[in-house]
């Protein structure tokens, strides 16, 4: 998030009471074609006939600023050169938080994305829609920018950018960016959870001091869809006997760089955190949450016993099997994250390696 989350932490407790997101989510039909979350089998991978090892790339919070915009094509070519990769994930923020959210910029990034020779799974970040109310972003209505993001980057729901790969999406519910698929016994989902308190921070540069009614409605509806997506992915992974679940999203809901987090900056994530706890504990294998937002590589266990994030979010149940990984971004976008799925029977399901770009901008 840019600038700091605390800069705009003026949402009132009364406004947050509207975020009634703890309702029991509906579960998608097993075939994933009801407009909800899908079957997790979008890639068509089989669970048999291989030893389960493969790798994929993850980037996020890039490109930020002119130098990275110029360097971004070379970053893509670096990743393309790794023929062993199965796909690429971009966990949001395709621009910095102090630049214009124009149609032309979106088109330029889409052109860059089209040069990936691998399937590209992209989930939106706050900088390309939530924060576009800022004057230096163009003083847009964020919901109009979200619609533009969907038009530009999700024109064929159920199909990735880059090399086409089938995924199951929530397009029929209006959330084409929420997708899931499986590969070699691992379930994946990408979920639209942006920074800026899940888009609940007021649109101050449009003259608002509290969240608007349309803003609150969007947050409520999208978060309920996110919960359905997460729940369905976990339940399908259990039915399939998958050995791990991987969740990709933008927001860092457990930012270790924030010493004294404020409820006004994070409260709209509470129901999502509750869902992560509930579903992770019900799943038999490891769960990996890969996010951007805070820009500094980090691997931790934010919901383990003793974590300060548990009482912060009002949760009493710890999670043993959830690992969170943050990718480098912004001025730290000097590398991409290579995630390797180890052979079945190995001690750990996933391992992580930061691979330097050949010509980093910073």
N, C-alpha and C positions, 0 to 999 in steps of 0.2 A: 504494500500500500504506500502511496506517495501523495502528499507528505505524510507525517506521522499520524497514526490513528487517533492520538489524543487531541490533535488540532481541532477536530470537528466533533468531539465527544460532548454534544449538547442535547442529544435526544432525551426527552423527558421520560420518566417512569410511566407516566400516563400513556404516552404513545406506545411504549413497549408492551403494555397490557393487551394491545390489539393482536400481538403475535401469538395467537392461540394455536400452537403447532404440535401439541402432544396427542392429537387425535390418533386413534389406531389406523394405520395406513391400509389401503386396499392392496391386495396382492394380485399381480398380473397372472393371466392364464399361462399354463405351461408353454404354449407355443409362441408367446410373446407378441402376438398379432392383434391384441385387443387395444392397442394404443398405450398400454402401460409399459412397464419394464419387460424386457424380452427374456428369452430362454437362456441367455448366456452362451449360446452356441452359434453366434453370428458368423464366426470365421469359418465354420465348417470343420474345425479340427477334430480329429478323432482322439479318444482317450487311450487307444491301444496302438501298438505297432511302433512305438518309439520309447526312448528312455526318459522323455520329459524335459530334456535340457534345451534351452533356446535363449535368446537375448533380445532386448528391445532398448530404445533410447528414450530419454525424457529430457525436455528443456522447458523453461518457463521464464517469465518476466524478461522477455527478449523479443525484438530489439528495443532498447531504450536509448533514444537520442540519435543524432545524426550519424555519429561514428559507427554505432552498432547497426543502424539502418543500412549503411554502406557495406558493412561487413557481413550482414545477415546471409546474403547468397552464398558466401564462402562457408559459413557455418553449416548450411544445408548440404553443400557439397561434401564437407568433411563427414557428415553423418551418412550421406548416400554411399560414400566409399566403403563403408563397413557392410559388406554383403551378407555377413552373418546375422544381421539384425532382422527381426520379424516385423516390427512396426515402430513408429515414433509417437510419443505423447507430448503435446504442448499443454502445460497446465495454466495457461492464461496470462494476461497482460502482454499484449502485442505492441504496446507503446508505453512511454512513461506517463506520469500523472500530471504533467504540466505542458502537454502538447495537444494540438487540435484533433478532435475526433471526427475527421472529415470522411466523406464517402470516398474521396480519392485515396486517402491513406489506407482505408480498409481494402480498396481495390489493389493497391500496391502490395500489401501484405498477402492478400489472396494470390496474387501472381507469384510471390515468393513461395507460398505454400504449394502451389501447383508444380513446383520443380522438385519436390520430394519424389524420389523413385520408390519410396516405401509408403505403406498406408500411414496416414497422419490422423491421429485422434486428438482433436483440439477441444478444450473446454474454456469458455470465456472467463476473463478476469475483470476486476473492477475498473481498471484503467480504460477499457474500451467501451464501457457503458455507464456503470454506476457513478463514476466520478466526472462524467462529461458535462455536468451542470456547472462546473468551474468556469469562470470567465476565460482563463487561459486555455481551456479545452474547447471553447466555442459556445458556452452557455446553452447547451442542448438540454432537452428533456431526456433524462436517462432512459426512459422506457421506449422513446422513439429510437434511440441509439441501439438498444437491445434488439429491437425489431430489425434494424439495419444489419446488425451482426448476424442474426439468423438468416437474413436474406442472402448475405454475401458468403458466409462460411458454411451454411447448411442447406444448400439448394436441392440436394438429393438425399432426403432423410433415409437413414439406413445404409448409407454408403459413405466411406471415409473420403477425405481429401487425399491428395497424393495418389498413390496407386490404389485403385478402388478395392475395398475390403468390406464385406457385408457385416453390419452390426445391427443389433436390435435397438430401436430408439423409442422415445416417448413422443414422437412427432404428432400422433393423433390426439394427444393431450395438449399439444402446443409447445412441447419442449424437445425439439429435434436434437438439441445439444446433449441431452441426457441419453447415454448409450451404454450398452454392455455387450460383451462377447467373451469367448473362451479360447484358450490355446493350451494344448497339451496338459489338460487337467488343472489349469489355473483360470479362475473367473476374474474378469476385468470389468470395471465400470468407470465412466467419466461423468461427473456430476457438476452442474452449474451452482457452485457455492462461492460467490465472490468475496473479496475483502470489503472494507468499509461497513463492517458489522452486517454482512450478508445483504448489503444495500439498504440498511435501515438508517444510516446517517442522513440528516436533513440536507436538502438541496439548497444550501445557504446562498450560493451565488445566483439562484433564481428567486431569492428573497424569502425563503422558507426557514423557519426556526424549529419546526417539528416535522416529522414525516407527514406527507400528504396522504389523503385517503387512497388515491390510486397507487401510491408507493407501498403503503401497508398491504393493500390487496395483492399486489404483485409478489411481495415477500412471502405472505402467507401461502398463496397458491403455489408458487415455485418451490417453497420449502416442503410443502406437503408432497409435491411431485418428487422432489429429491428423496424424501423418506420412502416413498413407494419404490423408487429405483433401487435404493440401497437394500431395502428389505427383500425385494424380489430377487436381487442378485445373490444375496446370502442364501435365501431359501433354495434357489435353483442350484447353487454350488453344493449345498448339502444333498439335494436329490441326485446330483451328478457324481457325488463322491469326489469333488474337486479337492486338491490338496492345499490350496491357498486362495485368498481373495485379495485383489489389488484395486484400490480406490484412488482415482486421480481427480484432483480438484485444485482450485486456485487458493482459496483462503487458508491462511495459517491460523487455525483456531486455537493454537497452543504456542504462540510466538515466544520463544525463550529469550528474546532480546527485550521484552517488555517486563520491567521489574515489578510494576504495580498496575496490573491490568484493571481497567474500569468496566463496570457492567454496561455503560453506555456505548462501549466499543465492541462488546462481544455478546451481549445478551441474546441477540437474534440467532445465535448458533446453538442455543441450549437444547432444543429438541433434536437437532442433528447429532449433537454429542450423545444425548440419551440413546438415540438409535444406534450409533456406533458401539456404545457399551453393550446394549441389549443384544444386538446381532453378532458382535464379535464373541461374546461369551457363549452364545448358542452354537457357534461354529466350531468344528473339531480341529481345524488347522490354523496356521498363522494368517494374520491379516496385515496388509501393508497399506498405509495411507501415504500417498505421494502428493505433496503440495508445493506451491511457490509462495509468493506474497512477501515473505520476510527476507528473501534474496541471499541468504547465507546457508551453505550446505550444513545439514544437521540430521543426525539419526538418533532418535530417542524413543521413549515409551511414555507418552504424556498422560496416559490414563492408568498407569501402574499404581499399585498400592503406595501411598505416601505422597503422591503427586499433588501439588497445590491446586492443579486444575480441577480435580474432583470436587472439592468443596466450593470452588469458585463457580462451577456450573450447577451446584446443588445436587451433586451425584454422590451416592454412598458406595456404589459397587465398582470395584477396580477391575481392570482388564489385564490379563497376563499375556495375551497372544497378539496384541496390536503394536506394530512398529511404525513409527512415522518418519518419513524422510523428506527433507526440504531440498529442492534443487537450487544451485547457484543461479542468481539473476542480477539484473541491473548492472552495476559496475563490477560485480563478481561473475558476470556471464562470460567467463574465460574458458568454460568447459561444458560438456554435456554429460549427462548421467547414463552410464551403461548399466542396465539391470540384467543380470543373468539368472535364469532359472536353472537350478542345479538338477542333476540326475535324480530320478526317483530313488528314495532311500538315503539320500545325502542328509547330513545333520541339519542344514538349513535349506529352505526352499529357494530363497532369493539371496543374491549377493550384489553389492553395489560398487561401482568404480567410476570415478570422475576422469573423463578423457578430455585432454586439453584441445581447444580449437587450434588449428595450425596458424591462423592469423587473427588472434583476438583483438577487438577494438580497444580494450582498456587494459 
